[in-house]
Amino acid sequence: MENKKNISIIGYGNQARAWALNLKDSGYKVTIGLRSGSPSKNLATAKGFSVFDYESEPIESEICVILTPDNTHIQILERIKNPNCLFVFAHGFSVTAGNLKTLFPKTKFALLAPKAIASELRFRFETNQSLAAFYSLEFCDPKDEKSIKDLAEAIGIRNLYPTTFQEETQADLFSEQALLCSVLPYTINLAFQTLIERGYKKELAFYECFVEAKLIVDALLKVGPEAFFDFISPNALIGSEKGRLELIDNDFKQKFQKLLNDVQDPKHLQDLSSADVLNTKKSVNEFWKGQSLNKVYQELKETL
Ligand SMILES: NC(=O)c1ccc[n+]([C@@H]2O[C@H](COP(=O)([O-])OP(=O)(O)OC[C@H]3O[C@@H](n4cnc5c(N)ncnc54)[C@H](OP(=O)(O)O)[C@@H]3O)[C@@H](O)[C@H]2O)c1
C-alpha cells in the first residue's frame, strides 16, 4: 500500500480547515502548524490532526501550505525554523505585494488558488461538484508541478489553470472591489431599502431583491448569458435594458477602469497590506447589523 503523503498547513482558519479536511479525506497525513498559545489547537486536535508549534518545531513535510491572513505571511516565514520546503499559498497577494521572493530568495513558493470561499471548497468536495483553481510555479522548480497538481486534485480541484502570482492577485482584488464584495451586496441592500422606504412589504422586498439575486446568478451560470436573456419575460427584458442604460453609464465604466488601475499600482497593494482590518471589520459589522435586510434575513432564514 502506498505511504500516505505528508503535508503541513500553517493556520487553522477558514481555508485551512477546508483544505485539511479535504486532504485528510484524500489520504494525506495533515499536520497543522500554529503559533504558540493558539486558540485553534483544540479545534484541530478534535478533528484528529496533529499540531506543531511552527515557531519552535521544524516543518517535517516537503510541502507546507500557508493559510493565514495574507498580511501575516512575512512574519510567519521569518519565524519558521527551517524554511526549506515548498511553500504554497492560496492567493498571490503576499508574494506580490510583500515581494516575498526578494525577502526570501532561497525559498520556493507556489500558488494554488481555489476560486471558492472556504465553505464551498469543503461542500463541493463532499458533494463531488466542480471546483476550479489557478496555479503558478514561477517561483519554484518545474519538477514541483506534479506535487502541485496532486495537491490540487486532493483538495477537490477538477479544473486547474496556469497563471502568475501577479495576475491572480490583480484579478482577485479587482473582482472583489468591482463586483463581488461591493456592487453585489450593496446594490442588493440598496434595492431592498428603496422598496422598504416606499412602504413595500419587507417579505416581498426580501424575495425580490435578495433571494431572487441568487436564483438569477444560478440561472446565468446554468444556461449562460445568451440563453438567460432569451428566456426572461418581455417585461424583464425591456426593464433590463432600461436599468442597464440608466445605471451603467460612462461614469460607472470609468470607475471600473480606476479600480483596475489601482490594483495594478504597487502602492495600492502596500496600502492594502497596512490597512486597519480590525477597525474596518468592526464598522462594516455594525453597518450590516443595523440594516433591515439583515434583520429580515434573520427572521426568514429558516424558511429559505
Ligand atoms: N477565506 C476564504 O474563503 C479564502 C478564499 C480564497 C483564498 N483565501 C486565502 O486563504 C488564506 C487564508 O485565509 P482565511 O480567510 O482562511 O484566513 P483566516 O480564517 O483569517 O485565518 C485564521 C488563521 O490564521 C491564524 N493567524 C491569524 N493571524 C496570525 C498571525 N499573526 N500569526 C500566526 N497565525 C495567525 C489564526 O491563528 P489562531 O488560530 O492562532 O488564531 C487562524 O488559525 C489567505 O491567503 C487568503 O487570501 C481565503
The ligand as an SDF file (V2000), in Angstrom:
LIG
                    3D

 48 52  0  0  0  0  0  0  0  0999 V2000
  -11.4880   32.8240    3.3790 N   0  0  0  0  0  0  0  0  0  0  0  0
  -11.6080   32.3460    2.1550 C   0  0  0  0  0  0  0  0  0  0  0  0
  -12.6490   31.7730    1.8080 O   0  0  0  0  0  0  0  0  0  0  0  0
  -10.4750   32.4630    1.1440 C   0  0  0  0  0  0  0  0  0  0  0  0
  -10.7440   32.2660   -0.2180 C   0  0  0  0  0  0  0  0  0  0  0  0
   -9.6740   32.2190   -1.1220 C   0  0  0  0  0  0  0  0  0  0  0  0
   -8.3730   32.3910   -0.6680 C   0  0  0  0  0  0  0  0  0  0  0  0
   -8.1490   32.6370    0.6620 N   0  0  0  0  0  0  0  0  0  0  0  0
   -6.7620   32.7790    1.1170 C   0  0  0  0  0  0  0  0  0  0  0  0
   -6.5090   31.7870    2.1020 O   0  0  0  0  0  0  0  0  0  0  0  0
   -5.5970   32.2950    3.0630 C   0  0  0  0  0  0  0  0  0  0  0  0
   -6.2110   32.1650    4.4480 C   0  0  0  0  0  0  0  0  0  0  0  0
   -7.3500   32.9980    4.5150 O   0  0  0  0  0  0  0  0  0  0  0  0
   -8.5010   32.7050    5.5750 P   0  0  0  0  0  0  0  0  0  0  0  0
   -9.6040   33.6510    5.2660 O   0  0  0  0  0  0  0  0  0  0  0  0
   -8.7890   31.2450    5.6470 O   0  0  0  0  0  0  0  0  0  0  0  0
   -7.7550   33.1590    6.9250 O   0  0  0  0  0  0  0  0  0  0  0  0
   -8.3290   33.1610    8.3980 P   0  0  0  0  0  0  0  0  0  0  0  0
   -9.5290   32.2840    8.5260 O   0  0  0  0  0  0  0  0  0  0  0  0
   -8.4900   34.5760    8.8580 O   0  0  0  0  0  0  0  0  0  0  0  0
   -7.0720   32.5200    9.1860 O   0  0  0  0  0  0  0  0  0  0  0  0
   -7.1440   32.3270   10.5450 C   0  0  0  0  0  0  0  0  0  0  0  0
   -5.9460   31.5110   10.9580 C   0  0  0  0  0  0  0  0  0  0  0  0
   -4.7660   32.3130   10.7810 O   0  0  0  0  0  0  0  0  0  0  0  0
   -4.0500   32.3340   12.0050 C   0  0  0  0  0  0  0  0  0  0  0  0
   -3.4240   33.6400   12.2030 N   0  0  0  0  0  0  0  0  0  0  0  0
   -4.0180   34.8570   12.1670 C   0  0  0  0  0  0  0  0  0  0  0  0
   -3.1030   35.8270   12.4120 N   0  0  0  0  0  0  0  0  0  0  0  0
   -1.9270   35.1910   12.6420 C   0  0  0  0  0  0  0  0  0  0  0  0
   -0.6350   35.6340   12.9570 C   0  0  0  0  0  0  0  0  0  0  0  0
   -0.3430   36.9420   13.0890 N   0  0  0  0  0  0  0  0  0  0  0  0
    0.3220   34.7030   13.1350 N   0  0  0  0  0  0  0  0  0  0  0  0
    0.0550   33.4050   13.0060 C   0  0  0  0  0  0  0  0  0  0  0  0
   -1.1610   32.8950   12.7080 N   0  0  0  0  0  0  0  0  0  0  0  0
   -2.1390   33.7940   12.5180 C   0  0  0  0  0  0  0  0  0  0  0  0
   -5.0890   32.1160   13.0600 C   0  0  0  0  0  0  0  0  0  0  0  0
   -4.3630   31.6310   14.1570 O   0  0  0  0  0  0  0  0  0  0  0  0
   -5.0190   31.2840   15.5830 P   0  0  0  0  0  0  0  0  0  0  0  0
   -5.7710   30.0450   15.3050 O   0  0  0  0  0  0  0  0  0  0  0  0
   -3.8220   31.1040   16.4410 O   0  0  0  0  0  0  0  0  0  0  0  0
   -5.8750   32.4720   15.9310 O   0  0  0  0  0  0  0  0  0  0  0  0
   -6.0200   31.1030   12.4080 C   0  0  0  0  0  0  0  0  0  0  0  0
   -5.5510   29.7860   12.5680 O   0  0  0  0  0  0  0  0  0  0  0  0
   -5.2850   33.7280    2.6480 C   0  0  0  0  0  0  0  0  0  0  0  0
   -4.1350   33.7050    1.8550 O   0  0  0  0  0  0  0  0  0  0  0  0
   -6.4910   34.1140    1.8050 C   0  0  0  0  0  0  0  0  0  0  0  0
   -6.2290   35.1350    0.8520 O   0  0  0  0  0  0  0  0  0  0  0  0
   -9.1630   32.6810    1.5750 C   0  0  0  0  0  0  0  0  0  0  0  0
  1  2  1  0
  2  3  2  0
  2  4  1  0
  4  5  1  0
  4 48  2  0
  5  6  2  0
  6  7  1  0
  7  8  2  0
  8  9  1  0
  8 48  1  0
  9 10  1  0
  9 46  1  0
 10 11  1  0
 11 12  1  0
 11 44  1  0
 12 13  1  0
 13 14  1  0
 14 15  2  0
 14 16  1  0
 14 17  1  0
 17 18  1  0
 18 19  2  0
 18 20  1  0
 18 21  1  0
 21 22  1  0
 22 23  1  0
 23 24  1  0
 23 42  1  0
 24 25  1  0
 25 26  1  0
 25 36  1  0
 26 27  1  0
 26 35  1  0
 27 28  2  0
 28 29  1  0
 29 30  1  0
 29 35  2  0
 30 31  1  0
 30 32  2  0
 32 33  1  0
 33 34  2  0
 34 35  1  0
 36 37  1  0
 36 42  1  0
 37 38  1  0
 38 39  2  0
 38 40  1  0
 38 41  1  0
 42 43  1  0
 44 45  1  0
 44 46  1  0
 46 47  1  0
M  CHG  2   8   1  16  -1
M  END
$$$$
